[in-house]
Amino acid sequence: MTITRRPFAAVIIPHFNDYERLQRCLGALWHAGVPEDIEVMVVDNGSSPAVVVSGEFPGLRLVVEPLKGAANARNRGVAETTAPRLWFLDADCVPAPDWLDQARVVCDRASIVGGEVEVFDESVGRRSGAQGFEALFAFDCQAYVEQMGFAVTANLLTTRELFERAGPFIDGVPEDKEWCYRAVQAGANIVYEPRLRVRHPSRSDWTALRRKWRRLTQEAWSDQRRKPYGKIRWAVRSALVMISGIAHLPRVVSTDKLCVSEKVLTALTLLRLRAVRGLWMIGQITGAQP
């Protein structure tokens, strides 16, 4: 693949120390065939050892962004391309075989197009509580777009014109949600597109799940604390989070995605995680947590 003119679109993939999954993501794109007018760019966030471009992926661009954070890596990717359409993937996602074809078809439906993210397990056998939780609660992309007004950057299409109008991603907050809200305020429209599909691995155990939600809770607090009555809203939200596990138990019980033993593990993980998140949030208000 050789870019000889302004590309139709750029696929921007931030990466940090996740080589095997990055290889899998790129392999899925190249196996399907990358058209000459599509630029694929990996923005490495200072991995150690450094990422090396493989001859297995001809035409792949590698850019290094030393400033930590996926938001900064995505911003660097935008700055490094002239493409009028910006298509975002995460390095741990596996795009469907027709992802590039579907992206071309649907990208002009709206100024922001949010696709579907399907969760899969990287291990075989009985699901852990973390994997069961992720299978049920990790992504609800249609609700994110149609009810909450944002799309996740794991599978998001937009335009350079909108990006320049709305401004860059901001590190340290829920960057996809914050950016989409800002873009909509700047006049963007957003749609959900189920034909645009990627697969995302589940967190395999409590440690990985806890790390994910610790980061998300910290980012959400960093955003919320800047707003009027932010601490009051956060206190109310912390109480709702702590009791929400009970409210979501019927979803665990009724699902056909899990066997009985997996449902038990998932229910325990759900209650544990929601309780821990609530305590984190209270600690953030009181200063016991950053």
KOLBA-714817 format. One record per residue (C-alpha): chain; residue in one letter; residue number from 0; y, x, z. Coordinates in Angstrom, 3 decimals, decimal comma. Each point is the difference from the previous one (the first is absolute). Example, Ala and Ser with C-alpha at 12.3 -4.5 7.8 and 13.67 -1.06 7.14 Angstrom:
# KOLBA-714817
> chain;resn;resi;north;east;up
> A;A;0;-4,500;12,300;7,800
> A;S;1;3,440;1,370;-0,660
This chain:
# KOLBA-714817
> chain;resn;resi;north;east;up
> A;M;0;0,000;0,000;0,000
> A;T;1;3,313;1,524;-1,098
> A;I;2;3,343;-1,638;0,720
> A;T;3;2,163;0,621;-3,055
> A;R;4;2,603;-2,705;0,573
> A;R;5;1,358;-2,149;2,781
> A;P;6;-3,084;-1,571;1,586
> A;F;7;-0,485;-3,744;0,108
> A;A;8;-0,750;0,260;3,731
> A;A;9;-0,692;2,555;2,718
> A;V;10;-2,844;-0,358;2,493
> A;I;11;1,178;1,632;3,239
> A;I;12;-2,623;0,991;2,586
> A;P;13;1,068;1,598;3,315
> A;H;14;-2,608;2,252;1,573
> A;F;15;-0,582;1,965;3,185
> A;N;16;-3,245;1,747;0,953
> A;D;17;-2,324;-2,620;-1,481
> A;Y;18;-1,544;1,941;-2,882
> A;E;19;-3,266;-1,881;-0,474
> A;R;20;1,676;-3,384;-0,148
> A;L;21;2,729;1,299;-2,288
> A;Q;22;-2,704;1,333;-2,322
> A;R;23;-1,658;-3,412;0,062
> A;C;24;3,285;-1,789;-0,745
> A;L;25;0,804;2,269;-2,934
> A;G;26;-3,575;-0,158;-1,246
> A;A;27;0,232;-3,789;-0,198
> A;L;28;3,193;0,205;-2,056
> A;W;29;-1,286;2,644;-2,418
> A;H;30;-3,413;-1,613;-0,327
> A;A;31;1,734;-3,126;-1,276
> A;G;32;2,218;2,082;-2,288
> A;V;33;3,646;0,860;0,587
> A;P;34;2,152;-0,912;-3,033
> A;E;35;2,372;2,620;-1,380
> A;D;36;3,069;-2,014;0,970
> A;I;37;-0,991;-0,239;3,684
> A;E;38;0,987;2,861;2,291
> A;V;39;-2,138;0,572;3,100
> A;M;40;1,584;2,025;2,782
> A;V;41;-1,404;1,170;3,338
> A;V;42;2,707;0,816;2,529
> A;D;43;-1,593;2,241;2,591
> A;N;44;1,579;-0,065;3,444
> A;G;45;-0,779;3,589;0,918
> A;S;46;-3,790;-0,099;0,243
> A;S;47;-1,867;3,049;1,277
> A;P;48;-1,544;1,497;-2,008
> A;A;49;2,279;-0,893;-2,871
> A;V;50;-1,184;-2,459;-2,627
> A;V;51;-0,967;1,546;-3,341
> A;V;52;0,173;-2,003;-3,223
> A;S;53;-3,499;-0,233;-1,470
> A;G;54;-0,745;0,214;-3,707
> A;E;55;-2,049;-3,134;0,599
> A;F;56;3,262;-1,975;-0,122
> A;P;57;1,936;1,201;-3,057
> A;G;58;3,677;-0,840;0,092
> A;L;59;0,104;-0,618;3,758
> A;R;60;3,298;1,078;1,554
> A;L;61;0,053;1,562;3,453
> A;V;62;3,226;0,045;2,012
> A;V;63;0,442;1,290;3,558
> A;E;64;2,262;-1,757;2,503
> A;P;65;0,269;2,075;3,205
> A;L;66;1,835;-2,708;1,965
> A;K;67;-2,779;-1,859;1,805
> A;G;68;-0,644;-3,684;-0,489
> A;A;69;-1,403;-2,162;-2,786
> A;A;70;3,435;-1,568;-0,515
> A;N;71;1,501;3,418;-0,744
> A;A;72;-2,887;0,828;-2,336
> A;R;73;0,481;-3,232;-1,945
> A;N;74;3,744;0,607;-0,258
> A;R;75;-0,677;3,466;-1,360
> A;G;76;-2,353;-1,435;-2,583
> A;V;77;2,646;-2,425;-1,203
> A;A;78;2,515;2,828;-0,277
> A;E;79;-2,442;2,117;-2,027
> A;T;80;-0,643;-2,543;-2,754
> A;T;81;2,170;-1,692;-2,610
> A;A;82;-2,370;-2,964;-0,403
> A;P;83;1,690;-3,438;0,125
> A;R;84;-2,995;-1,525;1,782
> A;L;85;-1,285;1,338;3,320
> A;W;86;-3,576;-0,766;1,023
> A;F;87;-1,080;0,988;3,512
> A;L;88;-3,519;0,735;1,235
> A;D;89;-1,306;1,630;3,178
> A;A;90;-2,238;3,053;-0,217
> A;D;91;-2,803;-1,688;1,933
> A;C;92;-0,085;-3,038;-2,295
> A;V;93;-2,461;-0,480;-2,842
> A;P;94;1,688;-1,814;-2,893
> A;A;95;-2,146;-2,462;-1,926
> A;P;96;-1,187;1,142;-3,439
> A;D;97;2,568;-2,260;-1,664
> A;W;98;2,849;0,845;2,400
> A;L;99;2,136;1,828;-2,565
> A;D;100;-0,602;-2,687;-2,620
> A;Q;101;0,859;-2,787;2,422
> A;A;102;3,066;1,861;1,249
> A;R;103;1,316;0,177;-3,559
> A;V;104;-0,610;-3,733;-0,494
> A;V;105;1,527;-1,247;3,274
> A;C;106;2,677;2,576;0,831
> A;D;107;2,830;-1,990;-1,579
> A;R;108;-0,913;-3,298;1,682
> A;A;109;2,507;0,825;2,745
> A;S;110;2,051;2,912;1,277
> A;I;111;-2,636;0,483;2,746
> A;V;112;-3,676;-0,720;-0,654
> A;G;113;-2,397;0,248;2,923
> A;G;114;-3,692;0,294;-0,760
> A;E;115;-3,179;-0,674;1,940
> A;V;116;-1,532;2,515;2,428
> A;E;117;-3,700;-0,435;0,744
> A;V;118;-1,529;1,758;3,005
> A;F;119;-3,321;1,845;-0,307
> A;D;120;-2,095;2,110;2,372
> A;E;121;-0,676;3,629;-0,803
> A;S;122;-3,118;0,009;2,202
> A;V;123;-3,168;-2,064;-0,332
> A;G;124;-1,790;-2,074;2,600
> A;R;125;1,356;-2,253;2,708
> A;R;126;3,775;-0,200;0,158
> A;S;127;1,783;1,365;3,047
> A;G;128;2,533;-2,171;1,806
> A;A;129;2,783;1,882;-1,762
> A;Q;130;-1,545;-0,599;-3,418
> A;G;131;-0,535;-3,670;0,740
> A;F;132;3,591;-0,333;1,174
> A;E;133;1,288;1,669;-3,156
> A;A;134;-2,180;-2,188;-2,214
> A;L;135;1,640;-3,108;1,469
> A;F;136;3,518;1,085;0,903
> A;A;137;1,010;3,184;-1,855
> A;F;138;1,683;-1,541;-3,063
> A;D;139;1,136;-3,502;-0,940
> A;C;140;2,028;0,938;-3,034
> A;Q;141;0,568;-3,511;-1,285
> A;A;142;1,437;-1,092;3,349
> A;Y;143;2,094;3,159;0,217
> A;V;144;1,655;-0,810;-3,324
> A;E;145;0,148;-3,782;0,011
> A;Q;146;0,659;-0,630;3,703
> A;M;147;1,588;3,200;1,310
> A;G;148;1,785;1,271;-3,101
> A;F;149;-1,334;3,545;-0,328
> A;A;150;-2,744;1,939;-1,775
> A;V;151;-1,884;3,049;1,253
> A;T;152;0,632;3,325;-1,717
> A;A;153;-3,745;0,548;-0,306
> A;N;154;0,233;-2,210;-3,108
> A;L;155;3,574;-0,730;-1,026
> A;L;156;1,826;-0,063;-3,340
> A;T;157;3,762;0,078;-0,347
> A;T;158;2,783;1,329;-2,221
> A;R;159;2,290;2,982;0,120
> A;E;160;3,005;-2,297;-0,394
> A;L;161;-0,924;-1,906;3,158
> A;F;162;-0,861;3,168;1,918
> A;E;163;3,386;1,476;-0,762
> A;R;164;1,716;-3,263;0,940
> A;A;165;-1,900;-0,534;3,256
> A;G;166;-0,126;3,647;1,056
> A;P;167;-2,885;2,250;1,037
> A;F;168;-2,816;-0,544;2,467
> A;I;169;0,905;0,776;3,616
> A;D;170;-2,326;2,157;2,079
> A;G;171;-0,945;-1,026;3,532
> A;V;172;0,040;-3,778;-0,569
> A;P;173;-2,491;-2,326;-1,771
> A;E;174;1,256;1,395;-3,299
> A;D;175;-1,598;-2,465;-2,407
> A;K;176;1,130;-3,060;1,959
> A;E;177;3,481;1,371;0,680
> A;W;178;0,507;1,071;-3,613
> A;C;179;-1,188;-3,316;-1,436
> A;Y;180;2,297;-1,967;2,313
> A;R;181;2,896;2,199;-1,039
> A;A;182;-0,915;-0,344;-3,670
> A;V;183;-0,164;-3,793;0,243
> A;Q;184;3,426;-0,006;1,634
> A;A;185;1,165;2,025;-2,996
> A;G;186;-1,220;-2,759;-2,336
> A;A;187;-3,655;0,874;-0,614
> A;N;188;-2,723;-2,576;-0,524
> A;I;189;-3,536;0,670;1,187
> A;V;190;-3,369;-1,403;-1,089
> A;Y;191;-3,632;0,423;1,021
> A;E;192;-2,410;0,981;-2,755
> A;P;193;-3,718;-0,269;0,915
> A;R;194;-1,108;1,611;-3,274
> A;L;195;1,593;3,284;1,104
> A;R;196;-2,724;1,286;2,315
> A;V;197;-0,656;3,077;2,090
> A;R;198;-2,600;0,685;2,688
> A;H;199;0,911;1,596;3,327
> A;P;200;-2,449;1,566;2,479
> A;S;201;-0,266;-1,561;3,441
> A;R;202;0,676;1,974;3,162
> A;S;203;-3,449;0,947;1,190
> A;D;204;0,450;0,111;3,779
> A;W;205;2,285;-0,831;2,900
> A;T;206;1,776;3,375;-0,087
> A;A;207;1,036;-0,418;-3,644
> A;L;208;0,971;-3,644;0,496
> A;R;209;2,011;0,814;3,114
> A;R;210;1,826;2,817;-1,820
> A;K;211;0,924;-2,336;-2,852
> A;W;212;1,382;-2,695;2,275
> A;R;213;1,799;2,481;2,255
> A;R;214;1,885;1,207;-3,059
> A;L;215;0,715;-3,510;-1,277
> A;T;216;1,203;-1,126;3,427
> A;Q;217;2,304;2,997;0,285
> A;E;218;1,436;-0,607;-3,475
> A;A;219;0,547;-3,689;0,729
> A;W;220;1,760;0,833;3,283
> A;S;221;2,239;2,558;-1,712
> A;D;222;1,086;-2,739;-2,391
> A;Q;223;0,273;-2,812;2,552
> A;R;224;1,988;1,926;2,631
> A;R;225;2,932;0,360;-2,423
> A;K;226;0,408;-3,756;-0,406
> A;P;227;2,004;-2,435;2,177
> A;Y;228;-2,009;-1,104;3,039
> A;G;229;-2,688;2,389;-1,129
> A;K;230;-1,427;0,630;3,485
> A;I;231;-0,143;-3,708;0,817
> A;R;232;-1,753;-0,770;-3,275
> A;W;233;-2,409;2,885;0,594
> A;A;234;-0,826;-1,235;3,509
> A;V;235;-0,814;-3,458;-1,333
> A;R;236;-2,043;1,519;-2,776
> A;S;237;-1,941;2,190;2,437
> A;A;238;-1,099;-3,085;1,938
> A;L;239;-1,048;-1,757;-3,201
> A;V;240;-1,964;3,051;-1,143
> A;M;241;-1,910;0,175;3,282
> A;I;242;-1,172;-3,612;-0,226
> A;S;243;-0,473;-0,032;-3,780
> A;G;244;-3,461;1,487;0,295
> A;I;245;-1,272;-3,207;1,563
> A;A;246;1,693;-2,062;-2,723
> A;H;247;-1,759;2,012;-2,712
> A;L;248;-3,499;-0,113;1,500
> A;P;249;-0,971;-3,084;-2,045
> A;R;250;0,571;1,995;-3,157
> A;V;251;-2,499;2,594;1,212
> A;V;252;-2,547;-2,616;1,033
> A;S;253;0,189;-1,999;-3,246
> A;T;254;-0,011;2,836;-2,538
> A;D;255;-2,967;0,532;-2,291
> A;K;256;0,927;3,669;-0,517
> A;L;257;-1,612;1,124;3,263
> A;C;258;-3,374;-0,401;1,659
> A;V;259;-0,236;-1,183;3,618
> A;S;260;-0,035;3,466;1,566
> A;E;261;2,919;1,084;-2,184
> A;K;262;1,934;-3,085;1,080
> A;V;263;-0,464;0,961;3,661
> A;L;264;1,253;3,542;-0,607
> A;T;265;2,891;-1,269;-2,108
> A;A;266;1,040;-2,571;2,618
> A;L;267;0,042;2,666;2,716
> A;T;268;2,014;2,322;-2,228
> A;L;269;2,458;-2,781;-0,821
> A;L;270;0,646;-0,821;3,662
> A;R;271;0,218;3,657;0,975
> A;L;272;2,401;0,932;-2,778
> A;R;273;2,349;-2,925;0,585
> A;A;274;0,123;0,742;3,729
> A;V;275;0,691;3,691;-0,606
> A;R;276;2,704;-0,780;-2,559
> A;G;277;1,704;-2,349;2,438
> A;L;278;0,021;2,705;2,665
> A;W;279;1,407;2,529;-2,480
> A;M;280;2,797;-2,415;-0,861
> A;I;281;0,893;-0,592;3,629
> A;G;282;0,021;3,755;0,539
> A;Q;283;2,400;0,438;-2,927
> A;I;284;2,462;-2,435;1,560
> A;T;285;-0,169;1,641;3,426
> A;G;286;0,051;3,520;-1,360
> A;A;287;-3,525;0,812;1,119
> A;Q;288;-0,960;0,342;-3,677
> A;P;289;2,226;1,618;-2,682
